[in-house]
Each structure stands twice: as C-alpha cells, then as structure tokens.
C-alpha cells in the first residue's frame, strides 16, 4: 500500500475514533458537553504529526458536534481542535521525551481553552465564559492524562504501522 493511501486511511480511522470517543464518552455541561475525545486527539497529534493529527482532530470533533445536535459548535470545533492538534504535532513527535509530550499537550489544551472561551463569549456572552473555562480545563486535563497513557502504552506496536514507508 502506498504511503499516501496509508496516511489517509489512518487519518480517517483516527477521525472516526475521535468522533466516537467524543460522542459516546461524554457528560452534558452548561454550554455543551465534556468528553474523552481530547485524549485521542492529543495522542494522534504526537504519534502521527501535525498534518494527520490536525485533520483527524478537526474532522472527527466537528462531526461529533454535528451528529450530536451541537451543530452550532461544529465550525468552532473544527478550527479549535484542528489548531490544537497541529500545535501539539509540531511541538512533539512520538520519539520526543515524555516531558516534551506533556508540554505539547498543555499547549494544545491552552489553545482549546482559549478558543472555546472566545467562542462562548461570541455565542453566549461574558457570563458563560467562566463555567465553560472550568469545564474545558477539566476536560483538557483528563485529555492530557489519557493522551499520555495512549502515547506511552508500550504494548501498542506503533513502529509496525510504518507510515513513513
């Protein structure tokens, strides 16, 4: 299988996994919902880089919003989650030390919290920003833990994927 086809296949697979984790592993919140999809986004960005991570995150997360009845959030989510994953992918790679992975995920979490704070302000006004920010801090914090567990889970033979071939 050629390299481009493999990358597209894995990108689509991760977009689907991100969508499922976002849709079905969630808790309703004040202005939206909180989910475990961020952990998959962070892991995908570290393991597969900014392009694949960014596209998988943007498409999977936006589809989850759209299919879950939160279509008004889908354009915001596409941009915010895509930018967060691109930043993580640029700052860390699968071979980076754990501290770099954590710092890259923290940077991606900051993009997510700030992005959704801005989106909440535009859509609902200033009073809604504080509760949204608290929820997003919790969600991204859990996402960092889940992402690190996935990146450093030694039983996954990621080198066998050979996306570089």
BALOBA-1460 file (C-alpha; in Angstrom, 3 decimals):
// residues 165
<rec num="1" residu="x" x="0.000" y="0.000" z="0.000"/>
<rec num="2" residu="x" x="1.451" y="3.385" z="-0.886"/>
<rec num="3" residu="x" x="2.306" y="5.980" z="1.748"/>
<rec num="4" residu="x" x="-0.431" y="8.481" z="0.880"/>
<rec num="5" residu="x" x="-3.140" y="5.846" z="0.982"/>
<rec num="6" residu="x" x="-1.901" y="4.585" z="4.359"/>
<rec num="7" residu="x" x="-1.866" y="8.108" z="5.787"/>
<rec num="8" residu="x" x="-5.391" y="8.817" z="4.523"/>
<rec num="9" residu="x" x="-6.621" y="5.505" z="5.928"/>
<rec num="10" residu="x" x="-5.123" y="6.109" z="9.378"/>
<rec num="11" residu="x" x="-6.324" y="9.713" z="9.367"/>
<rec num="12" residu="x" x="-9.886" y="8.591" z="8.612"/>
<rec num="13" residu="x" x="-9.633" y="5.856" z="11.244"/>
<rec num="14" residu="x" x="-8.483" y="8.309" z="13.911"/>
<rec num="15" residu="x" x="-11.152" y="10.831" z="12.874"/>
<rec num="16" residu="x" x="-13.749" y="8.099" z="13.415"/>
<rec num="17" residu="x" x="-12.239" y="7.088" z="16.774"/>
<rec num="18" residu="x" x="-12.131" y="10.724" z="17.909"/>
<rec num="19" residu="x" x="-15.743" y="11.178" z="16.830"/>
<rec num="20" residu="x" x="-16.853" y="8.066" z="18.739"/>
<rec num="21" residu="x" x="-14.918" y="8.975" z="21.889"/>
<rec num="22" residu="x" x="-16.365" y="12.474" z="21.747"/>
<rec num="23" residu="x" x="-19.951" y="11.358" z="21.125"/>
<rec num="24" residu="x" x="-20.258" y="8.397" z="23.430"/>
<rec num="25" residu="x" x="-17.845" y="9.087" z="26.298"/>
<rec num="26" residu="x" x="-19.388" y="12.404" z="27.352"/>
<rec num="27" residu="x" x="-21.111" y="14.279" z="30.153"/>
<rec num="28" residu="x" x="-23.533" y="17.168" z="29.429"/>
<rec num="29" residu="x" x="-22.374" y="20.593" z="30.606"/>
<rec num="30" residu="x" x="-23.673" y="24.151" z="30.888"/>
<rec num="31" residu="x" x="-22.936" y="25.239" z="27.314"/>
<rec num="32" residu="x" x="-22.130" y="21.917" z="25.635"/>
<rec num="33" residu="x" x="-20.664" y="18.652" z="26.807"/>
<rec num="34" residu="x" x="-17.427" y="17.251" z="28.211"/>
<rec num="35" residu="x" x="-15.832" y="14.191" z="26.666"/>
<rec num="36" residu="x" x="-12.759" y="11.947" z="26.425"/>
<rec num="37" residu="x" x="-12.052" y="12.658" z="22.763"/>
<rec num="38" residu="x" x="-9.277" y="15.105" z="23.641"/>
<rec num="39" residu="x" x="-7.075" y="12.246" z="24.821"/>
<rec num="40" residu="x" x="-7.300" y="10.628" z="21.399"/>
<rec num="41" residu="x" x="-6.663" y="13.977" z="19.712"/>
<rec num="42" residu="x" x="-3.512" y="14.564" z="21.756"/>
<rec num="43" residu="x" x="-2.206" y="11.037" z="21.180"/>
<rec num="44" residu="x" x="-2.915" y="11.180" z="17.441"/>
<rec num="45" residu="x" x="-1.081" y="14.508" z="17.125"/>
<rec num="46" residu="x" x="2.003" y="13.205" z="18.942"/>
<rec num="47" residu="x" x="2.081" y="9.832" z="17.212"/>
<rec num="48" residu="x" x="1.290" y="10.914" z="13.652"/>
<rec num="49" residu="x" x="2.306" y="14.574" z="13.398"/>
<rec num="50" residu="x" x="0.648" y="17.904" z="12.759"/>
<rec num="51" residu="x" x="-0.999" y="17.261" z="9.377"/>
<rec num="52" residu="x" x="-2.606" y="13.925" z="10.159"/>
<rec num="53" residu="x" x="-3.317" y="14.856" z="13.771"/>
<rec num="54" residu="x" x="-4.823" y="18.199" z="12.811"/>
<rec num="55" residu="x" x="-7.095" y="16.814" z="10.114"/>
<rec num="56" residu="x" x="-8.225" y="13.857" z="12.228"/>
<rec num="57" residu="x" x="-8.956" y="16.117" z="15.201"/>
<rec num="58" residu="x" x="-10.781" y="18.764" z="13.175"/>
<rec num="59" residu="x" x="-12.950" y="16.352" z="11.197"/>
<rec num="60" residu="x" x="-13.665" y="13.861" z="13.998"/>
<rec num="61" residu="x" x="-14.535" y="16.507" z="16.591"/>
<rec num="62" residu="x" x="-16.652" y="18.623" z="14.242"/>
<rec num="63" residu="x" x="-18.558" y="15.541" z="13.071"/>
<rec num="64" residu="x" x="-19.233" y="14.613" z="16.695"/>
<rec num="65" residu="x" x="-20.706" y="18.063" z="17.357"/>
<rec num="66" residu="x" x="-22.784" y="17.979" z="14.211"/>
<rec num="67" residu="x" x="-24.126" y="14.451" z="14.724"/>
<rec num="68" residu="x" x="-24.808" y="15.041" z="18.450"/>
<rec num="69" residu="x" x="-27.098" y="18.015" z="17.923"/>
<rec num="70" residu="x" x="-24.481" y="20.694" z="18.639"/>
<rec num="71" residu="x" x="-24.060" y="21.767" z="15.019"/>
<rec num="72" residu="x" x="-23.682" y="25.410" z="16.051"/>
<rec num="73" residu="x" x="-20.359" y="24.424" z="17.670"/>
<rec num="74" residu="x" x="-19.052" y="22.399" z="14.702"/>
<rec num="75" residu="x" x="-17.260" y="25.250" z="12.852"/>
<rec num="76" residu="x" x="-15.648" y="26.461" z="16.081"/>
<rec num="77" residu="x" x="-14.659" y="22.915" z="16.982"/>
<rec num="78" residu="x" x="-13.177" y="22.247" z="13.538"/>
<rec num="79" residu="x" x="-10.826" y="25.212" z="13.890"/>
<rec num="80" residu="x" x="-10.036" y="24.910" z="17.625"/>
<rec num="81" residu="x" x="-9.369" y="21.163" z="17.739"/>
<rec num="82" residu="x" x="-7.500" y="21.274" z="14.439"/>
<rec num="83" residu="x" x="-5.216" y="24.087" z="15.626"/>
<rec num="84" residu="x" x="-4.624" y="22.367" z="18.968"/>
<rec num="85" residu="x" x="-3.587" y="19.124" z="17.265"/>
<rec num="86" residu="x" x="-1.369" y="20.920" z="14.735"/>
<rec num="87" residu="x" x="0.406" y="22.734" z="17.579"/>
<rec num="88" residu="x" x="0.906" y="19.500" z="19.509"/>
<rec num="89" residu="x" x="2.188" y="17.730" z="16.400"/>
<rec num="90" residu="x" x="4.711" y="20.499" z="15.708"/>
<rec num="91" residu="x" x="5.951" y="20.610" z="19.292"/>
<rec num="92" residu="x" x="6.318" y="16.858" z="19.889"/>
<rec num="93" residu="x" x="6.852" y="13.647" z="17.996"/>
<rec num="94" residu="x" x="6.486" y="10.033" z="19.021"/>
<rec num="95" residu="x" x="10.231" y="9.900" z="19.772"/>
<rec num="96" residu="x" x="10.252" y="13.002" z="21.987"/>
<rec num="97" residu="x" x="10.798" y="12.529" z="25.729"/>
<rec num="98" residu="x" x="7.711" y="12.407" z="27.971"/>
<rec num="99" residu="x" x="8.221" y="15.944" z="29.285"/>
<rec num="100" residu="x" x="8.026" y="17.318" z="25.739"/>
<rec num="101" residu="x" x="4.822" y="15.314" z="25.154"/>
<rec num="102" residu="x" x="3.260" y="16.785" z="28.285"/>
<rec num="103" residu="x" x="4.327" y="20.343" z="27.422"/>
<rec num="104" residu="x" x="2.995" y="19.987" z="23.862"/>
<rec num="105" residu="x" x="-0.316" y="18.661" z="25.185"/>
<rec num="106" residu="x" x="-0.506" y="21.547" z="27.662"/>
<rec num="107" residu="x" x="-0.015" y="23.961" z="24.745"/>
<rec num="108" residu="x" x="-2.799" y="22.199" z="22.827"/>
<rec num="109" residu="x" x="-5.007" y="22.339" z="25.915"/>
<rec num="110" residu="x" x="-4.353" y="26.087" z="26.208"/>
<rec num="111" residu="x" x="-5.434" y="26.581" z="22.587"/>
<rec num="112" residu="x" x="-8.592" y="24.599" z="23.321"/>
<rec num="113" residu="x" x="-9.471" y="26.509" z="26.496"/>
<rec num="114" residu="x" x="-8.790" y="29.926" z="24.949"/>
<rec num="115" residu="x" x="-10.563" y="29.016" z="21.703"/>
<rec num="116" residu="x" x="-13.700" y="27.781" z="23.418"/>
<rec num="117" residu="x" x="-13.606" y="30.764" z="25.769"/>
<rec num="118" residu="x" x="-13.674" y="33.054" z="22.750"/>
<rec num="119" residu="x" x="-16.411" y="31.012" z="21.056"/>
<rec num="120" residu="x" x="-18.506" y="31.023" z="24.223"/>
<rec num="121" residu="x" x="-18.095" y="34.780" z="24.571"/>
<rec num="122" residu="x" x="-19.242" y="35.334" z="20.980"/>
<rec num="123" residu="x" x="-22.188" y="32.928" z="21.243"/>
<rec num="124" residu="x" x="-23.403" y="33.389" z="24.833"/>
<rec num="125" residu="x" x="-21.710" y="36.471" z="26.261"/>
<rec num="126" residu="x" x="-19.224" y="37.072" z="29.053"/>
<rec num="127" residu="x" x="-21.137" y="35.397" z="31.935"/>
<rec num="128" residu="x" x="-20.926" y="31.987" z="30.227"/>
<rec num="129" residu="x" x="-17.148" y="32.101" z="29.750"/>
<rec num="130" residu="x" x="-16.163" y="31.242" z="33.343"/>
<rec num="131" residu="x" x="-18.186" y="27.990" z="33.649"/>
<rec num="132" residu="x" x="-17.118" y="26.980" z="30.139"/>
<rec num="133" residu="x" x="-13.474" y="27.603" z="31.036"/>
<rec num="134" residu="x" x="-13.666" y="25.470" z="34.190"/>
<rec num="135" residu="x" x="-15.219" y="22.631" z="32.236"/>
<rec num="136" residu="x" x="-12.645" y="22.878" z="29.482"/>
<rec num="137" residu="x" x="-9.778" y="22.926" z="31.988"/>
<rec num="138" residu="x" x="-11.090" y="19.691" z="33.483"/>
<rec num="139" residu="x" x="-11.695" y="18.129" z="30.067"/>
<rec num="140" residu="x" x="-8.275" y="19.019" z="28.698"/>
<rec num="141" residu="x" x="-6.584" y="17.911" z="31.920"/>
<rec num="142" residu="x" x="-8.169" y="14.488" z="31.603"/>
<rec num="143" residu="x" x="-7.268" y="14.588" z="27.902"/>
<rec num="144" residu="x" x="-3.598" y="15.075" z="28.751"/>
<rec num="145" residu="x" x="-3.652" y="12.074" z="31.094"/>
<rec num="146" residu="x" x="-5.455" y="9.883" z="28.537"/>
<rec num="147" residu="x" x="-3.196" y="11.128" z="25.729"/>
<rec num="148" residu="x" x="-0.053" y="10.334" z="27.709"/>
<rec num="149" residu="x" x="-1.352" y="6.865" z="28.557"/>
<rec num="150" residu="x" x="-2.019" y="6.179" z="24.888"/>
<rec num="151" residu="x" x="1.323" y="7.572" z="23.701"/>
<rec num="152" residu="x" x="3.343" y="5.658" z="26.267"/>
<rec num="153" residu="x" x="1.398" y="2.409" z="26.258"/>
<rec num="154" residu="x" x="4.271" y="0.072" z="25.387"/>
<rec num="155" residu="x" x="2.102" y="-2.759" z="24.128"/>
<rec num="156" residu="x" x="0.971" y="-0.831" z="21.045"/>
<rec num="157" residu="x" x="3.491" y="-1.649" z="18.277"/>
<rec num="158" residu="x" x="3.267" y="1.760" z="16.583"/>
<rec num="159" residu="x" x="6.538" y="1.295" z="14.781"/>
<rec num="160" residu="x" x="4.868" y="-1.558" z="12.881"/>
<rec num="161" residu="x" x="2.486" y="0.947" z="11.270"/>
<rec num="162" residu="x" x="5.379" y="2.177" z="9.140"/>
<rec num="163" residu="x" x="3.654" y="5.338" z="7.930"/>
<rec num="164" residu="x" x="6.994" y="6.641" z="6.730"/>
<rec num="165" residu="x" x="7.477" y="3.840" z="4.178"/>
